[in-house]
Amino acid sequence: MLNKEAELQFNIILKALNMSSVGVIITDGDLPKNPIIYVNAGFERITGYQADEVLGKNCRMLQGKKTDKTATAKISQAVKNRTSVTAFLQNYRKNGEIFFNELTIDPIYDEASGKNYFIGIQRDVTCEEKYKMLLEDSIEEIVKMSTPIVPVQDGVAVLPLVGALSTDRFEEMTRNVATYLDENHIDYLIMDISALANFTEEVAANLIKFLALTKLTGVSLVLTGVSPKFAMLMVNYDSRLPNIPTYSTVREALKNV
């Protein structure tokens, strides 16, 4: 039985827990299946479940098809070993909606009773993850726009390269071109490098790889905008490159393809 002071402190702690925006879960680590014995109001807000709907149940009830099995295995191992763990999960609210959950679990040993508990702190990071995914999608679109493929006439497309051609950008460009060639029939791909910033051996090596790709797909690669400096580098780097038709401008190339 709690005295008045202890009861007051206990009520203050409960009030603080329920005012918190995070979800708090306490489970009984000594009972089979580690059942829930307490959840705060934050848990109810995040998951949509009321306390009386989850007490006595295991937290696995929040999992679903898109919940990462590797993350849940990590949690299970930590619970088995009674060690702390932090995991990122796609969990499910009561209405079936997915939410992104940053979950931290810590073991608690109560010396007075000799019992083991676990406390889980649930942080709903759904908004942050959605912003992150939107940002990643935007970056992907920007990267695609940085190497656009422009159909100019029947069987001919132009690929203008502007700025620096890093290995990452080259790989993204190669994927985009491969997808485009798979979906569209063209005979000639005109790569205009007049606005390419960095004329390095790395760029020349990447162009050789790109030439191999176009040959495998039966597409003829044409280069335009080749400066004397870049032409010398290309000749010195690999004797196969001079076999690529080159023109000073895209307009001139279009007259000859």
C-alpha positions in Angstrom: 0.0 0.0 0.0 1.5 3.4 -1.0 1.7 6.2 1.4 0.3 9.6 0.4 3.7 11.0 -0.7 4.5 7.9 -2.8 1.0 7.9 -4.3 1.4 11.5 -5.2 4.7 10.9 -6.9 3.3 7.8 -8.7 0.4 9.9 -10.0 2.7 12.6 -11.2 4.8 10.0 -13.1 1.7 8.6 -14.7 0.5 12.0 -15.7 3.9 12.8 -17.2 3.9 9.6 -19.2 0.4 10.2 -20.6 1.3 13.8 -21.6 4.4 12.5 -23.5 4.1 12.4 -27.3 6.0 9.1 -27.5 4.4 5.7 -26.8 5.4 3.9 -23.7 5.0 0.1 -23.3 5.9 -2.0 -20.3 5.9 -5.8 -20.6 6.3 -8.6 -18.1 9.6 -10.3 -19.0 9.0 -13.3 -16.7 5.7 -14.4 -18.3 5.4 -16.4 -21.5 5.2 -14.3 -24.7 6.2 -11.2 -22.8 2.7 -9.7 -22.4 1.9 -6.0 -22.2 1.1 -4.8 -18.7 1.0 -1.0 -19.3 0.7 1.4 -22.2 0.5 5.2 -22.0 -1.9 7.6 -23.8 0.9 8.2 -26.4 0.7 4.6 -27.4 -3.0 4.8 -27.7 -2.7 7.9 -30.0 0.0 6.4 -32.2 -1.5 3.0 -32.6 -5.3 3.6 -32.3 -5.6 0.9 -29.7 -7.0 1.5 -26.3 -5.1 0.1 -23.3 -7.8 -2.5 -22.5 -7.4 -3.9 -26.1 -3.7 -4.6 -25.7 -3.1 -5.5 -22.1 -2.0 -9.2 -21.9 -1.1 -9.3 -25.5 2.3 -9.3 -27.2 3.6 -6.3 -29.2 3.8 -8.5 -32.3 0.1 -7.5 -32.8 1.4 -4.3 -34.4 3.3 -6.2 -37.1 2.2 -6.9 -40.6 3.3 -7.9 -44.1 5.7 -4.9 -44.5 7.3 -5.2 -41.1 11.0 -5.9 -41.6 11.7 -9.5 -40.4 15.4 -8.7 -39.9 14.4 -5.9 -37.4 12.0 -8.1 -35.6 14.6 -10.9 -35.3 17.0 -8.3 -33.9 14.4 -7.4 -31.2 13.6 -11.0 -30.4 17.3 -11.7 -29.8 17.7 -8.7 -27.6 14.7 -9.6 -25.5 16.0 -13.2 -25.2 19.4 -11.9 -24.0 17.8 -9.1 -21.9 19.8 -6.4 -23.6 18.8 -3.0 -25.0 17.9 -2.6 -28.6 16.8 0.1 -31.0 15.0 -0.8 -34.3 13.2 0.9 -37.1 9.8 -0.8 -38.0 6.9 -0.4 -40.3 4.0 -1.2 -37.9 0.3 -1.1 -38.3 -2.3 1.0 -36.5 -5.7 -0.5 -35.5 -7.3 0.8 -38.7 -4.6 -1.0 -40.8 -2.7 2.2 -41.7 1.1 1.8 -41.7 3.2 4.0 -39.5 7.0 4.2 -39.2 8.1 3.3 -35.7 11.5 4.0 -34.1 11.4 1.6 -31.2 13.8 1.5 -28.3 13.6 -1.4 -25.7 15.4 -1.6 -22.4 15.3 -4.4 -19.8 14.4 -3.4 -16.3 15.1 -5.5 -13.2 13.1 -4.8 -10.0 15.2 -5.8 -7.1 12.3 -5.5 -4.6 10.2 -8.1 -6.4 12.9 -9.9 -8.2 11.0 -9.5 -11.4 12.1 -8.7 -15.0 10.3 -6.1 -17.2 10.9 -4.4 -20.5 10.1 -0.8 -21.3 9.6 0.2 -24.9 9.7 3.7 -26.2 7.8 4.2 -29.5 8.5 7.3 -31.6 6.2 7.8 -34.5 8.5 9.0 -37.3 6.0 8.7 -40.2 6.1 12.3 -41.2 9.9 12.4 -41.2 10.0 9.2 -43.4 7.4 10.6 -45.8 9.5 13.8 -46.2 12.6 11.6 -46.7 10.9 9.5 -49.4 9.7 12.7 -51.1 13.2 14.1 -51.0 14.7 10.9 -52.4 12.1 10.9 -55.2 12.8 14.5 -56.0 16.6 13.9 -56.1 16.0 10.9 -58.4 13.9 13.1 -60.7 16.5 15.8 -60.7 19.2 13.2 -61.6 17.1 12.0 -64.4 16.5 15.5 -65.6 20.3 16.1 -65.6 20.6 13.4 -68.3 17.5 13.8 -70.4 16.9 11.6 -73.5 15.2 13.7 -76.2 13.6 12.0 -79.2 14.2 14.4 -82.2 13.1 12.4 -85.2 12.0 8.9 -86.1 14.7 6.5 -84.8 17.0 9.2 -83.4 17.3 10.5 -79.9 19.7 13.0 -78.3 21.4 12.7 -74.9 22.9 16.1 -73.9 25.5 15.9 -71.1 25.8 19.1 -69.0 28.3 19.7 -66.1 30.4 17.0 -64.4 30.0 13.4 -65.3 30.8 11.6 -62.0 30.8 7.8 -61.8 27.5 7.9 -59.9 25.9 10.1 -62.5 27.2 7.9 -65.3 25.7 4.8 -63.7 22.4 6.6 -63.3 22.6 7.8 -66.9 23.3 4.2 -68.1 20.3 2.8 -66.2 18.1 5.5 -67.7 19.3 4.9 -71.2 19.0 1.2 -70.9 15.4 1.6 -69.7 14.7 4.0 -72.6 16.2 1.7 -75.2 14.2 -1.2 -73.8 11.0 0.8 -74.2 11.7 2.6 -77.4 13.1 1.6 -80.7 15.8 3.9 -82.0 18.7 3.4 -84.5 20.9 6.4 -83.4 21.7 7.9 -80.1 23.5 11.3 -80.3 25.4 12.1 -77.2 26.2 15.8 -77.1 29.2 16.6 -74.8 29.7 20.2 -75.7 28.6 21.3 -72.2 30.5 18.5 -70.4 32.7 20.1 -67.7 35.3 17.5 -66.8 37.4 15.9 -69.5 39.2 13.2 -67.5 40.4 9.6 -68.0 37.5 8.5 -65.8 35.0 10.1 -68.3 36.7 8.5 -71.2 36.6 5.1 -69.5 32.9 5.5 -68.8 32.3 6.4 -72.4 33.9 3.2 -73.5 31.6 1.3 -71.2 28.6 3.2 -72.6 29.7 2.5 -76.2 29.7 -1.3 -75.3 26.1 -0.9 -74.0 24.8 0.8 -77.2 26.6 -1.8 -79.4 24.9 -4.7 -77.5 21.5 -3.1 -78.0 22.2 -2.5 -81.7 22.1 1.3 -81.4 24.7 3.4 -83.2 26.3 6.0 -80.9 27.2 9.4 -82.3 29.2 12.0 -80.4 28.8 15.7 -80.9 30.5 18.8 -79.4 33.9 17.0 -79.0 36.6 19.6 -78.3 40.2 19.0 -79.5 41.4 18.5 -76.0 38.8 15.8 -75.3 39.5 14.2 -78.7 43.2 13.9 -77.9 42.4 12.3 -74.5 40.0 9.9 -76.0 42.5 8.8 -78.7 45.2 8.3 -76.2 43.0 6.4 -73.8 41.6 3.8 -76.1 41.9 3.1 -79.8 38.2 2.0 -80.1 36.8 5.5 -79.5 37.9 7.1 -82.8 35.5 4.6 -84.5 32.6 6.6 -83.1 31.2 9.0 -85.6 31.8 12.6 -84.3 30.3 15.9 -85.4 30.8 19.5 -84.2 27.1 20.0 -83.5 23.9 18.1 -83.1 22.4 19.7 -86.2 25.3 18.5 -88.3 24.9 15.0 -86.9 21.2 15.0 -87.7 22.1 15.7 -91.4 24.3 12.6 -91.6 22.4 9.9 -89.6 
